[in-house]
Amino acid sequence: MDFPARDFATPLLIRLREVIDPASEAWLVGGIIRDQLSGKSCHDIDMIFPEDPRRIARTTADSLGGTFFSLDESRGIYRVLLEQDGQSYMIDLARFQALSLEEDLRARDFTINAIAVKLHEPGIGSDPLHGMQDLKDKILRPCSESAFINDPVRMIRAARMSLGLNLRLAPGVTGLIRKAYPLIDTVSAERKRDEFLKLLDGPRPASGIRLLDSFNVLFRLLPDLQPLKGMTQSLPHTMDGWEHTLSVVSHLDRLLDLFLQPENILEDGGNLMLGLTSGKLGRFRNQIREHYSIRLNPFRTRKSLNLLAALLHDVAKPQTRTEGPDGRTHFYRHEVIGADMVRSIGMSLAFSEAEVNMLAVMTANHMKPRYFSDQRSIPDRRNVFRYYKHTGEAGVDTCFLSLADSLGKTNLMPQQDAWSQELDKVAVYLQGWFIEHENWVSPVRLVNGTDIMTLFGLQPGPRLGIILDQIQEARAAGEISNREEALQFASEIIARTGGSAETGSSN
Protein backbone atom coordinates (compact mmCIF):
# COMPACT_ATOMS: atom_id res chain seq x y z
CA MET A 1 0.00 0.00 0.00
CA ASP A 2 1.27 3.46 -0.91
CA PHE A 3 1.31 6.28 1.65
CA PRO A 4 1.94 10.03 1.15
CA ALA A 5 5.58 10.29 2.21
CA ARG A 6 5.32 14.03 2.80
CA ASP A 7 3.10 13.35 5.82
CA PHE A 8 6.03 11.65 7.58
CA ALA A 9 8.63 14.40 7.28
CA THR A 10 8.55 15.98 10.74
CA PRO A 11 11.93 17.08 12.17
CA LEU A 12 11.95 14.27 14.74
CA LEU A 13 11.10 11.56 12.19
CA ILE A 14 13.83 12.89 9.90
CA ARG A 15 16.26 12.76 12.82
CA LEU A 16 15.21 9.17 13.66
CA ARG A 17 15.95 8.13 10.08
CA GLU A 18 19.44 9.53 10.54
CA VAL A 19 20.24 7.66 13.78
CA ILE A 20 18.48 4.32 13.09
CA ASP A 21 20.09 1.98 10.55
CA PRO A 22 17.76 1.31 7.56
CA ALA A 23 18.81 -2.34 7.77
CA SER A 24 16.87 -2.58 11.04
CA GLU A 25 13.60 -2.62 9.06
CA ALA A 26 11.90 -0.17 11.43
CA TRP A 27 8.14 0.38 11.07
CA LEU A 28 6.08 3.24 12.47
CA VAL A 29 2.76 2.12 13.99
CA GLY A 30 -0.12 3.41 16.08
CA GLY A 31 -0.82 7.03 16.95
CA ILE A 32 1.95 8.51 14.86
CA ILE A 33 0.26 7.12 11.74
CA ARG A 34 -3.18 8.43 12.69
CA ASP A 35 -1.92 11.87 13.62
CA GLN A 36 0.32 12.32 10.61
CA LEU A 37 -2.41 11.25 8.18
CA SER A 38 -4.88 13.66 9.80
CA GLY A 39 -2.40 16.55 9.97
CA LYS A 40 -2.07 16.59 13.77
CA SER A 41 1.11 16.94 15.78
CA CYS A 42 2.24 13.82 17.64
CA HIS A 43 4.56 13.62 20.63
CA ASP A 44 4.45 9.84 21.05
CA ILE A 45 6.12 7.62 18.47
CA ASP A 46 5.78 3.83 18.34
CA MET A 47 8.14 1.71 16.22
CA ILE A 48 8.35 -2.05 15.74
CA PHE A 49 11.23 -4.17 14.46
CA PRO A 50 11.68 -7.79 13.34
CA GLU A 51 14.45 -8.20 15.96
CA ASP A 52 14.87 -7.04 19.55
CA PRO A 53 15.66 -3.28 19.34
CA ARG A 54 17.37 -2.84 22.70
CA ARG A 55 20.66 -1.72 21.17
CA ILE A 56 18.83 0.56 18.74
CA ALA A 57 16.86 2.14 21.60
CA ARG A 58 20.04 2.86 23.57
CA THR A 59 21.77 4.33 20.51
CA THR A 60 18.72 6.46 19.77
CA ALA A 61 18.65 7.79 23.33
CA ASP A 62 22.38 8.61 23.24
CA SER A 63 22.21 10.24 19.81
CA LEU A 64 19.19 12.42 20.61
CA GLY A 65 20.17 13.25 24.17
CA GLY A 66 17.27 11.29 25.64
CA THR A 67 16.79 8.83 28.49
CA PHE A 68 16.57 5.06 27.94
CA PHE A 69 14.10 2.84 29.79
CA SER A 70 13.55 -0.91 29.55
CA LEU A 71 9.78 -1.52 29.77
CA ASP A 72 9.57 -5.26 29.15
CA GLU A 73 12.75 -7.21 28.45
CA SER A 74 10.86 -10.45 27.80
CA ARG A 75 8.84 -8.87 24.99
CA GLY A 76 11.62 -6.60 23.76
CA ILE A 77 9.91 -3.28 24.54
CA TYR A 78 11.92 -0.13 25.33
CA ARG A 79 11.28 3.58 25.71
CA VAL A 80 13.22 6.77 25.02
CA LEU A 81 12.17 10.06 26.62
CA LEU A 82 13.58 13.29 25.26
CA GLU A 83 13.05 17.04 25.25
CA GLN A 84 13.33 19.07 22.07
CA ASP A 85 12.42 22.74 21.66
CA GLY A 86 10.60 22.75 24.98
CA GLN A 87 8.46 19.75 24.05
CA SER A 88 8.50 16.27 25.61
CA TYR A 89 8.56 13.23 23.33
CA MET A 90 8.13 9.56 24.12
CA ILE A 91 9.49 7.00 21.65
CA ASP A 92 8.63 3.34 22.16
CA LEU A 93 10.58 0.65 20.31
CA ALA A 94 9.49 -3.00 20.30
CA ARG A 95 10.10 -6.17 18.41
CA PHE A 96 7.31 -7.85 16.47
CA GLN A 97 4.96 -9.64 18.85
CA ALA A 98 4.30 -12.26 16.13
CA LEU A 99 6.23 -14.03 13.38
CA SER A 100 5.57 -11.36 10.76
CA LEU A 101 4.54 -7.73 10.40
CA GLU A 102 1.04 -8.62 9.25
CA GLU A 103 0.48 -11.07 12.11
CA ASP A 104 1.68 -8.41 14.55
CA LEU A 105 -0.78 -5.88 13.14
CA ARG A 106 -3.71 -8.31 13.13
CA ALA A 107 -3.08 -9.10 16.80
CA ARG A 108 -3.32 -5.44 17.85
CA ASP A 109 -6.20 -3.73 19.64
CA PHE A 110 -8.03 -1.62 17.07
CA THR A 111 -7.90 -1.42 13.29
CA ILE A 112 -6.81 2.22 13.33
CA ASN A 113 -3.75 1.09 15.30
CA ALA A 114 -3.05 -1.80 12.91
CA ILE A 115 -1.47 0.42 10.26
CA ALA A 116 2.29 0.46 9.69
CA VAL A 117 4.58 2.68 7.62
CA LYS A 118 8.27 2.05 6.94
CA LEU A 119 10.41 4.54 8.82
CA HIS A 120 12.97 4.90 6.04
CA GLU A 121 10.55 4.46 3.13
CA PRO A 122 7.40 6.26 4.30
CA GLY A 123 5.69 5.73 0.96
CA ILE A 124 5.42 2.02 1.81
CA GLY A 125 2.85 0.83 4.33
CA SER A 126 0.65 -2.03 5.49
CA ASP A 127 -3.05 -1.85 6.44
CA PRO A 128 -4.36 -5.44 6.54
CA LEU A 129 -7.56 -4.62 8.48
CA HIS A 130 -8.54 -1.45 6.59
CA GLY A 131 -7.82 0.82 9.52
CA MET A 132 -7.41 3.84 7.25
CA GLN A 133 -11.00 3.47 6.11
CA ASP A 134 -12.20 3.18 9.71
CA LEU A 135 -10.20 6.28 10.55
CA LYS A 136 -11.85 8.11 7.67
CA ASP A 137 -15.30 6.87 8.76
CA LYS A 138 -14.58 7.80 12.41
CA ILE A 139 -15.14 4.25 13.68
CA LEU A 140 -13.32 2.47 16.49
CA ARG A 141 -13.31 -1.22 15.63
CA PRO A 142 -11.41 -4.00 17.45
CA CYS A 143 -9.07 -6.10 15.33
CA SER A 144 -10.94 -9.26 16.37
CA GLU A 145 -13.86 -10.36 18.53
CA SER A 146 -11.36 -11.72 21.05
CA ALA A 147 -9.44 -8.43 21.29
CA PHE A 148 -10.72 -7.62 24.82
CA ILE A 149 -10.27 -11.18 26.04
CA ASN A 150 -6.71 -11.28 24.72
CA ASP A 151 -5.87 -8.03 26.55
CA PRO A 152 -8.58 -6.69 28.88
CA VAL A 153 -6.85 -3.32 29.38
CA ARG A 154 -8.14 -2.53 25.90
CA MET A 155 -11.54 -1.92 27.49
CA ILE A 156 -10.16 1.21 29.14
CA ARG A 157 -8.37 2.13 25.93
CA ALA A 158 -11.63 1.89 23.97
CA ALA A 159 -13.18 4.59 26.15
CA ARG A 160 -10.07 6.75 25.92
CA MET A 161 -9.68 6.51 22.16
CA SER A 162 -13.35 6.94 21.29
CA LEU A 163 -13.42 10.24 23.18
CA GLY A 164 -9.90 11.37 22.37
CA LEU A 165 -10.32 10.83 18.63
CA ASN A 166 -14.05 11.55 18.47
CA LEU A 167 -14.85 8.07 17.15
CA ARG A 168 -18.04 6.06 17.45
CA LEU A 169 -17.79 2.49 18.63
CA ALA A 170 -18.39 -0.09 15.93
CA PRO A 171 -21.61 -2.12 16.33
CA GLY A 172 -21.26 -4.83 18.96
CA VAL A 173 -18.19 -3.39 20.71
CA THR A 174 -20.03 -2.50 23.92
CA GLY A 175 -21.42 -6.03 24.06
CA LEU A 176 -17.96 -7.55 23.62
CA ILE A 177 -16.65 -5.42 26.47
CA ARG A 178 -19.53 -6.24 28.80
CA LYS A 179 -18.90 -9.94 28.23
CA ALA A 180 -15.20 -9.58 29.01
CA TYR A 181 -15.25 -6.94 31.77
CA PRO A 182 -14.49 -9.28 34.73
CA LEU A 183 -11.17 -10.07 33.07
CA ILE A 184 -9.94 -6.57 33.88
CA ASP A 185 -9.12 -8.03 37.31
CA THR A 186 -6.40 -10.15 35.68
CA VAL A 187 -4.50 -7.11 34.38
CA SER A 188 -1.54 -5.84 36.38
CA ALA A 189 -2.13 -2.80 38.57
CA GLU A 190 0.53 -0.88 36.65
CA ARG A 191 -1.14 -1.34 33.26
CA LYS A 192 -4.61 -0.48 34.56
CA ARG A 193 -3.21 2.60 36.30
CA ASP A 194 -1.37 3.88 33.24
CA GLU A 195 -4.24 3.35 30.83
CA PHE A 196 -6.71 4.99 33.19
CA LEU A 197 -4.46 8.03 33.68
CA LYS A 198 -4.17 8.38 29.91
CA LEU A 199 -7.96 8.54 29.81
CA LEU A 200 -7.92 11.27 32.47
CA ASP A 201 -5.32 13.14 30.42
CA GLY A 202 -7.52 13.12 27.34
CA PRO A 203 -10.50 15.24 26.30
CA ARG A 204 -13.63 15.14 28.49
CA PRO A 205 -12.31 12.89 31.26
CA ALA A 206 -15.67 12.86 33.08
CA SER A 207 -17.31 11.50 29.92
CA GLY A 208 -14.61 8.84 29.73
CA ILE A 209 -15.36 7.83 33.31
CA ARG A 210 -19.07 7.58 32.47
CA LEU A 211 -18.26 5.42 29.46
CA LEU A 212 -16.20 3.05 31.61
CA ASP A 213 -19.15 2.89 33.98
CA SER A 214 -21.43 1.92 31.08
CA PHE A 215 -18.94 -0.85 30.21
CA ASN A 216 -19.20 -2.18 33.82
CA VAL A 217 -15.44 -1.64 34.08
CA LEU A 218 -15.12 1.47 36.27
CA PHE A 219 -16.02 -0.04 39.62
CA ARG A 220 -13.78 -3.04 38.95
CA LEU A 221 -10.96 -0.48 38.84
CA LEU A 222 -12.12 1.69 41.75
CA PRO A 223 -14.77 -0.18 43.78
CA ASP A 224 -14.62 2.33 46.64
CA LEU A 225 -16.39 4.89 44.45
CA GLN A 226 -19.56 2.88 43.87
CA PRO A 227 -21.28 3.88 47.16
CA LEU A 228 -21.26 7.52 45.98
CA LYS A 229 -24.01 6.66 43.48
CA GLY A 230 -27.33 7.83 44.86
CA MET A 231 -25.79 9.22 48.06
CA THR A 232 -27.84 12.33 48.84
CA GLN A 233 -26.33 15.57 50.14
CA SER A 234 -27.84 18.67 51.72
CA LEU A 235 -27.86 22.13 50.18
CA PRO A 236 -25.89 23.87 48.77
CA HIS A 237 -25.27 20.53 47.04
CA THR A 238 -27.93 19.78 44.44
CA MET A 239 -26.47 16.51 43.13
CA ASP A 240 -25.79 13.14 44.67
CA GLY A 241 -22.24 12.18 45.60
CA TRP A 242 -21.46 10.54 42.28
CA GLU A 243 -22.75 13.34 40.04
CA HIS A 244 -20.96 15.88 42.23
CA THR A 245 -17.72 13.92 41.87
CA LEU A 246 -17.97 13.81 38.07
CA SER A 247 -18.80 17.50 38.03
CA VAL A 248 -15.65 18.24 40.06
CA VAL A 249 -13.55 16.22 37.59
CA SER A 250 -15.04 18.13 34.67
CA HIS A 251 -14.58 21.55 36.30
CA LEU A 252 -11.00 20.80 37.32
CA ASP A 253 -10.19 19.71 33.77
CA ARG A 254 -11.46 23.01 32.39
CA LEU A 255 -9.79 25.14 35.06
CA LEU A 256 -6.41 23.53 34.41
CA ASP A 257 -6.81 23.74 30.64
CA LEU A 258 -7.41 27.47 31.03
CA PHE A 259 -3.73 27.74 31.99
CA LEU A 260 -2.15 24.63 30.49
CA GLN A 261 -4.03 24.18 27.19
CA PRO A 262 -6.13 27.30 26.59
CA GLU A 263 -6.77 26.21 23.00
CA ASN A 264 -8.97 23.41 24.40
CA ILE A 265 -11.51 25.85 25.86
CA LEU A 266 -11.87 28.40 23.09
CA GLU A 267 -15.51 27.40 22.77
CA ASP A 268 -15.99 28.70 26.32
CA GLY A 269 -14.65 32.13 25.46
CA GLY A 270 -17.78 33.80 26.80
CA ASN A 271 -17.97 31.70 29.95
CA LEU A 272 -18.19 34.05 32.93
CA MET A 273 -16.60 31.56 35.31
CA LEU A 274 -13.55 31.05 33.10
CA GLY A 275 -13.29 34.75 32.30
CA LEU A 276 -13.20 35.69 35.97
CA THR A 277 -10.70 32.92 36.68
CA SER A 278 -8.37 34.16 33.96
CA GLY A 279 -8.69 37.74 35.17
CA LYS A 280 -8.02 36.93 38.83
CA LEU A 281 -5.32 34.27 38.42
CA GLY A 282 -3.88 35.08 35.01
CA ARG A 283 -0.89 36.86 36.52
CA PHE A 284 0.33 33.46 37.73
CA ARG A 285 -0.08 31.79 34.32
CA ASN A 286 3.62 31.19 33.65
CA GLN A 287 4.27 29.89 37.17
CA ILE A 288 1.25 27.58 36.98
CA ARG A 289 2.42 26.14 33.68
CA GLU A 290 5.89 25.58 35.11
CA HIS A 291 4.44 23.96 38.24
CA TYR A 292 2.41 21.49 36.20
CA SER A 293 5.39 20.65 34.01
CA ILE A 294 7.05 19.10 37.09
CA ARG A 295 6.19 15.40 37.00
CA LEU A 296 6.37 13.09 39.97
CA ASN A 297 6.89 10.27 37.47
CA PRO A 298 8.30 10.73 33.96
CA PHE A 299 5.51 8.62 32.41
CA ARG A 300 2.54 10.33 34.09
CA THR A 301 1.42 13.95 34.03
CA ARG A 302 0.70 16.04 37.07
CA LYS A 303 -2.66 17.01 35.59
CA SER A 304 -3.80 13.37 35.40
CA LEU A 305 -2.91 12.92 39.08
CA ASN A 306 -4.94 16.02 39.92
CA LEU A 307 -7.94 14.62 38.07
CA LEU A 308 -7.59 11.30 39.88
CA ALA A 309 -7.55 13.24 43.16
CA ALA A 310 -10.76 14.96 42.06
CA LEU A 311 -12.33 11.56 41.37
CA LEU A 312 -11.32 10.31 44.83
CA HIS A 313 -11.68 13.44 46.95
CA ASP A 314 -15.04 12.44 48.51
CA VAL A 315 -14.44 8.69 48.59
CA ALA A 316 -15.09 8.54 52.36
CA LYS A 317 -18.37 10.45 52.33
CA PRO A 318 -20.62 7.36 52.18
CA GLN A 319 -19.11 5.84 55.31
CA THR A 320 -19.04 9.14 57.23
CA ARG A 321 -22.55 10.25 56.29
CA THR A 322 -24.78 11.16 59.25
CA GLU A 323 -28.08 13.00 59.53
CA GLY A 324 -28.61 15.70 62.14
CA PRO A 325 -31.78 16.50 64.09
CA ASP A 326 -32.56 19.19 61.53
CA GLY A 327 -32.54 16.60 58.74
CA ARG A 328 -29.32 17.92 57.17
CA THR A 329 -26.64 15.45 56.17
CA HIS A 330 -23.10 15.75 57.51
CA PHE A 331 -19.81 14.11 56.55
CA TYR A 332 -17.60 14.84 59.54
CA ARG A 333 -13.89 14.10 58.96
CA HIS A 334 -14.57 12.63 55.51
CA GLU A 335 -11.48 14.37 54.20
CA VAL A 336 -9.25 12.82 56.90
CA ILE A 337 -10.65 9.31 56.56
CA GLY A 338 -10.67 9.76 52.80
CA ALA A 339 -6.95 10.54 52.80
CA ASP A 340 -6.25 7.15 54.41
CA MET A 341 -8.49 5.42 51.88
CA VAL A 342 -6.77 7.22 49.01
CA ARG A 343 -3.37 6.10 50.29
CA SER A 344 -4.56 2.49 50.16
CA ILE A 345 -6.03 2.97 46.69
CA GLY A 346 -2.85 4.62 45.44
CA MET A 347 -0.68 1.81 46.76
CA SER A 348 -2.98 -0.83 45.26
CA LEU A 349 -2.47 0.84 41.87
CA ALA A 350 1.32 0.81 42.33
CA PHE A 351 1.80 4.57 42.35
CA SER A 352 5.10 5.88 43.67
CA GLU A 353 5.32 7.06 47.26
CA ALA A 354 5.45 10.69 46.08
CA GLU A 355 2.32 10.23 43.97
CA VAL A 356 0.42 8.47 46.77
CA ASN A 357 1.36 11.27 49.14
CA MET A 358 0.17 13.91 46.69
CA LEU A 359 -3.21 12.20 46.21
CA ALA A 360 -3.67 11.84 49.98
CA VAL A 361 -2.62 15.42 50.74
CA MET A 362 -5.03 16.79 48.13
CA THR A 363 -7.85 14.69 49.58
CA ALA A 364 -7.13 15.70 53.18
CA ASN A 365 -6.92 19.41 52.40
CA HIS A 366 -9.35 19.98 49.53
CA MET A 367 -11.58 22.26 51.67
CA LYS A 368 -8.81 24.27 53.35
CA PRO A 369 -8.37 27.03 50.72
CA ARG A 370 -12.05 27.97 51.20
CA TYR A 371 -12.22 27.66 54.98
CA PHE A 372 -9.67 28.89 57.48
CA SER A 373 -9.75 29.35 61.24
CA ASP A 374 -11.20 32.83 61.70
CA GLN A 375 -13.48 32.80 58.66
CA ARG A 376 -12.26 36.14 57.30
CA SER A 377 -12.97 36.74 53.64
CA ILE A 378 -9.29 36.64 52.66
CA PRO A 379 -6.49 34.51 54.21
CA ASP A 380 -3.59 36.31 55.87
CA ARG A 381 0.09 35.37 55.85
CA ARG A 382 -0.31 33.07 58.84
CA ASN A 383 -3.09 31.18 57.04
CA VAL A 384 -0.85 30.81 53.99
CA PHE A 385 2.03 29.49 56.10
CA ARG A 386 -0.17 26.96 57.87
CA TYR A 387 -1.77 25.86 54.62
CA TYR A 388 1.53 25.03 52.93
CA LYS A 389 2.80 23.42 56.12
CA HIS A 390 0.02 20.86 55.58
CA THR A 391 0.14 20.65 51.79
CA GLY A 392 3.72 21.44 50.75
CA GLU A 393 4.38 20.85 47.05
CA ALA A 394 0.75 19.79 46.53
CA GLY A 395 -0.65 23.10 47.77
CA VAL A 396 -1.05 24.68 44.35
CA ASP A 397 -2.75 21.55 43.02
CA THR A 398 -5.07 21.52 46.04
CA CYS A 399 -6.08 25.14 45.37
CA PHE A 400 -7.42 24.15 41.96
CA LEU A 401 -9.17 21.07 43.37
CA SER A 402 -10.83 23.32 45.95
CA LEU A 403 -12.08 25.66 43.22
CA ALA A 404 -13.46 22.73 41.23
CA ASP A 405 -15.12 21.33 44.35
CA SER A 406 -16.86 24.65 44.92
CA LEU A 407 -18.11 24.76 41.33
CA GLY A 408 -19.31 21.15 41.54
CA LYS A 409 -21.83 21.76 44.31
CA THR A 410 -24.52 22.60 41.79
CA ASN A 411 -25.06 22.34 38.05
CA LEU A 412 -25.76 26.07 37.91
CA MET A 413 -23.19 28.73 37.09
CA PRO A 414 -21.74 30.35 40.24
CA GLN A 415 -22.83 33.80 41.34
CA GLN A 416 -20.27 36.34 40.16
CA ASP A 417 -19.57 37.82 43.60
CA ALA A 418 -19.25 34.43 45.30
CA TRP A 419 -16.95 33.04 42.61
CA SER A 420 -14.86 36.21 42.64
CA GLN A 421 -14.34 35.78 46.38
CA GLU A 422 -13.27 32.14 45.93
CA LEU A 423 -10.71 33.26 43.38
CA ASP A 424 -9.45 36.06 45.64
CA LYS A 425 -8.73 33.49 48.36
CA VAL A 426 -6.84 31.21 46.00
CA ALA A 427 -4.92 34.16 44.57
CA VAL A 428 -3.46 34.83 48.04
CA TYR A 429 -2.30 31.22 48.36
CA LEU A 430 -0.77 31.29 44.88
CA GLN A 431 0.93 34.58 45.66
CA GLY A 432 2.41 32.99 48.75
CA TRP A 433 3.81 30.01 46.83
CA PHE A 434 4.93 31.69 43.63
CA ILE A 435 5.80 35.27 44.65
CA GLU A 436 6.34 35.45 48.43
CA HIS A 437 7.65 31.94 49.03
CA GLU A 438 10.74 33.06 50.93
CA ASN A 439 8.69 35.35 53.16
CA TRP A 440 5.32 33.64 53.67
CA VAL A 441 5.99 29.94 53.15
CA SER A 442 9.59 29.11 53.93
CA PRO A 443 11.36 32.09 55.53
CA VAL A 444 14.98 31.84 56.60
CA ARG A 445 15.21 30.77 60.23
CA LEU A 446 16.32 33.53 62.58
CA VAL A 447 17.32 31.13 65.40
CA ASN A 448 17.94 27.42 65.71
CA GLY A 449 17.48 24.76 68.36
CA THR A 450 20.97 25.24 69.79
CA ASP A 451 20.26 28.94 70.33
CA ILE A 452 17.10 28.21 72.27
CA MET A 453 18.63 25.41 74.35
CA THR A 454 21.69 27.48 75.23
CA LEU A 455 19.91 30.70 76.15
CA PHE A 456 16.87 29.23 77.94
CA GLY A 457 18.20 25.97 79.37
CA LEU A 458 15.87 23.72 77.39
CA GLN A 459 16.56 20.12 76.50
CA PRO A 460 15.92 18.47 73.11
CA GLY A 461 12.35 17.28 72.74
CA PRO A 462 8.90 18.04 71.39
CA ARG A 463 8.65 21.32 73.31
CA LEU A 464 11.73 22.69 71.55
CA GLY A 465 10.23 21.82 68.18
CA ILE A 466 6.97 23.56 69.08
CA ILE A 467 8.82 26.73 70.05
CA LEU A 468 10.82 26.76 66.82
CA ASP A 469 7.65 26.18 64.78
CA GLN A 470 5.89 29.07 66.51
CA ILE A 471 8.85 31.37 65.86
CA GLN A 472 8.84 30.36 62.21
CA GLU A 473 5.11 31.00 61.93
CA ALA A 474 5.48 34.44 63.51
CA ARG A 475 8.31 35.15 61.05
CA ALA A 476 6.10 34.15 58.11
CA ALA A 477 3.25 36.26 59.48
CA GLY A 478 5.52 39.32 59.56
CA GLU A 479 5.37 39.68 63.35
CA ILE A 480 9.13 39.31 63.85
CA SER A 481 11.94 40.18 61.46
CA ASN A 482 15.32 39.73 63.20
CA ARG A 483 17.18 37.53 65.68
CA GLU A 484 16.54 39.77 68.67
CA GLU A 485 12.79 39.76 68.08
CA ALA A 486 12.86 36.00 67.61
CA LEU A 487 14.60 35.44 70.94
CA GLN A 488 12.19 37.81 72.70
CA PHE A 489 9.31 35.90 71.13
CA ALA A 490 10.81 32.60 72.36
CA SER A 491 11.15 34.05 75.86
CA GLU A 492 7.47 35.01 75.87
CA ILE A 493 6.44 31.52 74.74
CA ILE A 494 8.52 29.87 77.47
CA ALA A 495 7.17 32.21 80.14
CA ARG A 496 3.62 31.62 78.95
CA THR A 497 3.99 27.83 78.95
CA GLY A 498 5.72 27.35 82.23
CA GLY A 499 9.29 28.57 82.45
CA SER A 500 12.57 26.79 81.65
CA ALA A 501 13.42 23.19 80.93
CA GLU A 502 12.77 22.13 84.50
CA THR A 503 9.04 22.84 84.06
CA GLY A 504 8.63 20.06 81.50
CA SER A 505 6.86 20.12 78.19
CA SER A 506 4.38 22.79 77.17
CA ASN A 507 0.67 22.43 77.84
Secondary structure, 3 states (H helix, E strand, C coil): CECCHHHHCCHHHHHHHHHCCHHHCCEEECHHHHHHHCCCCCCEEEEEECCCCHHHHHHHHHHHCCEEEEEEHHHCEEEEEEEECCEEEEEEEEECCCCCHHHHHHCCCEHHHCCEEECCCCCEEECCCCHHHHHHHCEECECCCCHHHHCCCHHHHHHHHHHHCCCEECCCHHHHHHHHHHHHHHCCHHHHHHHHHHHHHCCCHHHHHHHHHHCCCHHHHCHHHHHHCCCCCCCCCCCCHHHHHHHHHHHHHHHHHHHHCHHHHHHHCCCHHHHHHHHHHHHHHHHHHHHHHCCCECCECHHHHHHHHHHHCCCCHHHHCEECCCCCEECCCHHHHHHHHHHHHHHHCCCCHHHHHHHHHHHHHCCCCCCCCCCCCCCCHHHHHHHHHHHHHHHHHHHHHHHHHHHCCCCCCCCHHHHHHHHHHHHHHHHHHHHCHHHHHCCCCCCCHHHHHHHHCCCCCHHHHHHHHHHHHHHHCCCCCCHHHHHHHHHHHHHHCCCCHHHCCCC
